[in-house]
Amino acid sequence: QVQLVEAGGGLVQAGGSLRLSCAASGRAFSNAGMAWFRQAPGKEREFVSAINWSGGSTGYADSVKGRFTISRDNAKKMVYLQMNSLKPEDTAVYYCAADPRPLALVVRTLRAYDYWGQGTQVTVSS
């Protein structure tokens, strides 16, 4: 079991930065692949970024590559998403998710993730 709580969302102007954090609890965290997904109003939840259990492999959606950086601290049971050069189209609720399998590669498929946080709202104004 993994419990996830996101924080760090808010309102920011285009071009600004935010850092999202995801606090995890549960023994399975250190072996879990972690990801961020987002869902804008009227749209399906989409993959943003993922990191494998060791932090040695990361992946990004094309829309955020070069602007967002995912990282994790297994000792603190934390996952972060540093978001720079934000655009209005980044506006969404951002969700942290955990896949309990200790895979070498990242997983981009939503249904692979068994555990989800409640989400944090990110709003980017133009």
Disulfide bonds with the S-S distance in Angstrom:
Cys22-Cys96 2.09
